[in-house]
Amino acid sequence: MTLKDHRVVIIGGSSGIGLATAKAAIAQGARVVIAGRSSEKLEKAQAEINSESLQAFQLDNKKEEAIRAFFKQVGSFDHLFTPGASYVRGPVTADTDIAQSCFEGKFWPQYFAAKHALPYLSKQGSIVLMSGAFGQRPLADGASYAACNGAIESLGKALAVELSPIRVNVVSPGTIRTPFRSDEGEAANRELAYEAYKQMCALKRVGDPEDVAHSVIYLMTNRYTTGSTLFPDGGYILS
Ligand SMILES: NC(=O)c1ccc[n+]([C@@H]2O[C@H](COP(=O)([O-])OP(=O)(O)OC[C@H]3O[C@@H](n4cnc5c(N)ncnc54)[C@H](OP(=O)(O)O)[C@@H]3O)[C@@H](O)[C@H]2O)c1
């Protein structure tokens, strides 16, 4: 199976992993809808992809009503991918709003996306949720973030059972070179984190968005895979 003539919705498709997945899906002949908060990022993605097969919508996925209205506007489609997330990570001693931001910015948006997509999602279609390898191998500064990723992997299994024959899977990347939170003056820390990651994973390199997009396209197109989590992480959780 390929994505030819399928319609794919990517919430968080204007940058990084979501954008790479949009490009890969369009290359297979899919029609793709991307969504995100910033009209600037959406326009930049549209200019970069430059295809009539791409549609873009503004959406803040922290608002359940906005998610419901978004799917109504989009109409019927075949595959959902939900990498859009906004949160901050901190140790267990950090302020409560930091701890809660992971669930508010990453878990609940995906839960409600799956819920409100259902009336429009093909029974032969699929959902791919976004987790992160930190859920399997945490470092010492993100208890809530690790727990959130663990919850997303459990949600994927539960939805695979509840929504069958719709297939539901999860992708859980290691560290990937993307613009995630690059607007928050973290460039120097980020380069240090990339160097550290190279030593922590078997393949000794940071991943590219295309590495994850490849896993997501596999999960959308393999007709016998459901309830699985894939780890495009260069061997981070093994090392
Ligand atoms: N990069 C990594 O190393 C890594 C590792 C493991 C897991 N992940 C996961 O991968 C996901 C995406 O990360 P990325 O690295 O590709 O980041 P990115 O390049 O910053 O892309 C994030 C995308 O999500 C959208 N988004 C953010 N907040 C949103 C909101 N409230 N409503 C709707 N859309 C929103 C962004 O657009 P707007 O800002 O315009 O809304 C953008 O399109 C996150 O869930 C992250 O936890 C990343």
The ligand as a Gaussian input file, in Angstrom:
#p B3LYP/6-31G(d) Opt

LIG

0 1
 N       12.766000      17.092000      17.932000
 C       13.009000      16.130000      18.793000
 O       14.171000      15.870000      19.202000
 C       11.873000      15.295000      19.316000
 C       12.164000      14.118000      20.025000
 C       11.118000      13.343000      20.507000
 C        9.815000      13.758000      20.327000
 N        9.570000      14.914000      19.655000
 C        8.185000      15.327000      19.493000
 O        7.950000      15.696000      18.169000
 C        6.868000      16.657000      18.130000
 C        7.178000      17.747000      17.118000
 O        8.436000      18.203000      17.315000
 P        9.398000      18.844000      16.195000
 O       10.742000      18.565000      16.759000
 O        9.060000      18.452000      14.819000
 O        9.080000      20.406000      16.471000
 P        8.769000      21.654000      15.523000
 O        9.678000      21.667000      14.349000
 O        8.780000      22.825000      16.436000
 O        7.282000      21.382000      15.012000
 C        6.180000      21.483000      15.889000
 C        4.934000      21.660000      15.061000
 O        3.807000      21.626000      15.934000
 C        3.059000      22.827000      15.795000
 N        2.472000      23.175000      17.090000
 C        3.107000      23.501000      18.245000
 N        2.220000      23.817000      19.185000
 C        0.988000      23.703000      18.626000
 C       -0.334000      23.938000      19.085000
 N       -0.596000      24.353000      20.343000
 N       -1.375000      23.724000      18.225000
 C       -1.144000      23.299000      16.951000
 N        0.090000      23.089000      16.454000
 C        1.145000      23.287000      17.288000
 C        4.097000      23.870000      15.314000
 O        3.498000      24.986000      14.646000
 P        3.088000      26.312000      15.511000
 O        4.219000      26.597000      16.451000
 O        2.882000      27.342000      14.469000
 O        1.826000      25.976000      16.223000
 C        4.885000      22.997000      14.338000
 O        4.182000      22.836000      13.125000
 C        6.647000      17.083000      19.577000
 O        5.526000      16.376000      20.055000
 C        7.872000      16.572000      20.300000
 O        7.599000      16.219000      21.656000
 C       10.558000      15.686000      19.140000

